[in-house]
């Protein structure tokens, strides 16, 4: 369960978090809030699942991600600046690393494409470095791709990007699925 909960910080006190005042993109800032659900299935083990809410705010200079439980209490807060990434857990523990990907690797013991989520939240009409486009829609938007070991499906677009992101990663005996829904 630890792997699954912390992996959502890839998608990173007990205060209730209100949704951002403005949803979408304003002056280059992408602000999104919604819900997440994640499930990990390991061969010969019972599946693990976790769900909750998130608030994502990305100015391009600073990224802040807050994860909440289904009751609205903050589980963790991730802040990313050029100087590095910080994860603050609800118990006050703070973990730092030079990049968000390094932070998750430090916490989980494995690499995850946290930095790539920054572009996945925005509308894409061309492939990004390391991305293999599988499908584009009639408007030319990338709606299915593979990148960094993840297969992604994007749908329900608004003027910023997808309002539904489904991620799947299959690796030696383990399947991870994450679903992000923008409210």
C-alpha positions as CSV (number, residue, x, y, z in Angstrom):
1,X,0.0,0.0,0.0
2,X,2.9,2.3,0.7
3,X,4.1,2.0,-2.9
4,X,0.6,2.9,-4.2
5,X,0.0,5.9,-1.9
6,X,3.4,7.4,-2.6
7,X,3.2,6.7,-6.3
8,X,0.3,9.2,-6.4
9,X,2.6,11.9,-5.4
10,X,3.9,11.4,-8.8
11,X,0.6,12.4,-10.1
12,X,3.7,15.5,-4.6
13,X,-0.9,18.7,8.1
14,X,-4.5,17.5,8.1
15,X,-6.1,20.7,6.8
16,X,-9.1,20.7,4.5
17,X,-8.1,21.9,1.0
18,X,-10.6,24.0,-0.9
19,X,-10.5,23.8,-4.7
20,X,-8.7,26.6,-6.5
21,X,-10.6,29.7,-7.3
22,X,-9.9,29.4,-11.0
23,X,-9.8,26.2,-12.9
24,X,-7.8,26.0,-16.2
25,X,-5.1,28.2,-17.5
26,X,-4.6,31.9,-16.7
27,X,-1.5,33.8,-17.6
28,X,0.3,30.5,-18.2
29,X,-0.6,29.0,-14.8
30,X,-2.4,25.6,-15.1
31,X,-4.7,25.1,-12.1
32,X,-6.6,21.8,-11.9
33,X,-8.4,20.0,-9.2
34,X,-10.1,16.7,-9.2
35,X,-10.1,13.1,-8.1
36,X,-7.7,10.2,-8.4
37,X,-8.0,6.5,-8.1
38,X,-5.0,4.1,-8.3
39,X,-4.8,0.4,-8.2
40,X,-1.7,-1.9,-8.0
41,X,-2.0,-5.6,-8.8
42,X,1.0,-7.8,-8.0
43,X,1.1,-11.4,-9.1
44,X,-0.2,-13.7,-6.3
45,X,-1.2,-10.8,-4.0
46,X,-4.5,-9.1,-3.3
47,X,-4.9,-5.8,-5.2
48,X,-4.3,-2.5,-3.4
49,X,-6.3,0.6,-4.2
50,X,-6.4,4.1,-3.0
51,X,-8.4,7.2,-4.0
52,X,-8.9,10.8,-3.1
53,X,-8.6,14.3,-4.4
54,X,-5.9,16.5,-5.7
55,X,-5.1,20.1,-6.4
56,X,-2.5,20.9,-9.1
57,X,-1.1,24.4,-9.7
58,X,1.7,24.8,-12.2
59,X,3.1,28.2,-13.2
60,X,5.9,26.7,-15.2
61,X,8.3,28.0,-12.5
62,X,6.7,26.4,-9.5
63,X,4.5,23.3,-9.3
64,X,2.4,22.5,-6.2
65,X,0.5,19.3,-5.9
66,X,-1.7,18.5,-2.9
67,X,-3.3,15.1,-2.3
68,X,-6.3,14.7,-0.1
69,X,-8.1,11.7,1.2
70,X,-11.8,11.2,0.3
71,X,-12.8,13.3,3.4
72,X,-10.7,16.3,2.2
73,X,-7.8,16.0,4.6
74,X,-4.4,16.7,3.1
75,X,-2.2,13.5,2.8
76,X,0.8,15.2,1.3
77,X,2.1,18.3,-0.5
78,X,4.7,18.3,-3.2
79,X,6.5,21.5,-4.3
80,X,8.8,21.6,-7.3
81,X,11.1,24.6,-8.1
82,X,14.2,24.8,-10.3
83,X,16.2,24.3,-7.0
84,X,14.6,20.9,-6.3
85,X,11.5,19.1,-5.1
86,X,10.1,18.8,-1.6
87,X,7.5,16.4,-0.3
88,X,5.8,17.2,3.0
89,X,3.7,14.5,4.6
90,X,0.7,15.1,6.9
91,X,2.9,14.1,9.9
92,X,5.3,16.9,9.2
93,X,8.1,14.8,7.7
94,X,9.9,16.6,4.8
95,X,11.9,14.9,2.1
96,X,13.9,16.8,-0.5
97,X,15.6,15.9,-3.8
98,X,17.0,17.7,-6.8
99,X,14.1,16.8,-9.2
100,X,10.6,15.4,-8.7
101,X,11.6,12.2,-10.4
102,X,14.5,11.8,-8.0
103,X,12.2,12.6,-5.1
104,X,9.8,9.7,-6.0
105,X,12.7,7.4,-6.6
106,X,14.1,8.3,-3.2
107,X,10.8,7.7,-1.5
108,X,9.7,4.6,-3.6
109,X,13.0,3.1,-4.6
110,X,12.0,3.2,-8.3
111,X,11.7,5.8,-11.0
112,X,8.4,7.4,-12.1
113,X,7.8,10.1,-14.7
114,X,6.6,12.9,-12.3
115,X,8.0,15.6,-14.5
116,X,6.2,14.2,-17.5
117,X,2.8,14.8,-15.8
118,X,3.4,18.5,-16.2
119,X,3.1,18.2,-20.0
120,X,0.4,15.5,-19.8
121,X,-2.0,17.9,-18.1
122,X,-1.7,20.2,-21.1
123,X,-3.2,19.7,-24.5
124,X,-0.6,18.2,-27.0
125,X,-0.8,18.2,-30.7
126,X,2.7,16.9,-31.3
127,X,4.7,14.2,-29.6
128,X,7.1,15.2,-26.8
129,X,10.7,13.9,-26.4
130,X,10.5,10.2,-25.6
131,X,6.8,10.0,-26.4
132,X,5.4,7.5,-28.9
133,X,2.0,8.7,-30.1
134,X,-0.5,5.8,-30.6
135,X,-3.5,7.9,-31.5
136,X,-4.7,11.4,-32.3
137,X,-8.3,12.6,-32.5
138,X,-10.0,14.6,-35.4
139,X,-8.7,17.9,-33.9
140,X,-5.1,16.6,-34.0
141,X,-4.8,16.2,-30.2
142,X,-2.7,13.4,-28.8
143,X,-5.2,11.0,-27.1
144,X,-3.1,7.9,-26.6
145,X,0.7,7.5,-26.2
146,X,3.5,5.6,-24.5
147,X,6.2,7.4,-22.5
148,X,8.7,6.4,-19.8
149,X,7.0,2.9,-19.5
150,X,3.5,4.3,-19.1
151,X,0.6,4.0,-21.5
152,X,-1.7,7.0,-21.4
153,X,-5.2,7.7,-22.7
154,X,-6.5,11.3,-22.6
155,X,-10.1,12.4,-23.2
156,X,-12.9,14.9,-22.3
157,X,-10.8,17.9,-23.4
158,X,-11.5,21.5,-22.4
159,X,-9.5,24.6,-23.4
160,X,-6.5,23.6,-21.3
161,X,-6.2,19.9,-21.9
162,X,-7.6,16.5,-20.9
163,X,-10.2,16.2,-18.1
164,X,-9.7,12.5,-17.9
165,X,-6.2,10.8,-17.8
166,X,-5.9,7.1,-17.6
167,X,-2.4,5.7,-17.0
168,X,-1.3,2.1,-17.1
169,X,2.1,0.6,-16.3
170,X,2.8,-3.1,-16.7
171,X,6.1,-4.4,-15.4
172,X,7.5,-7.7,-14.1
173,X,4.6,-9.1,-12.2
174,X,3.0,-5.8,-11.3
175,X,0.3,-3.6,-13.0
176,X,-0.3,-0.1,-11.9
177,X,-3.3,1.9,-13.1
178,X,-4.0,5.5,-12.2
179,X,-7.1,7.5,-13.2
180,X,-7.2,11.3,-12.9
181,X,-10.5,13.1,-13.3
182,X,-10.6,16.9,-13.5
183,X,-13.7,18.3,-11.9
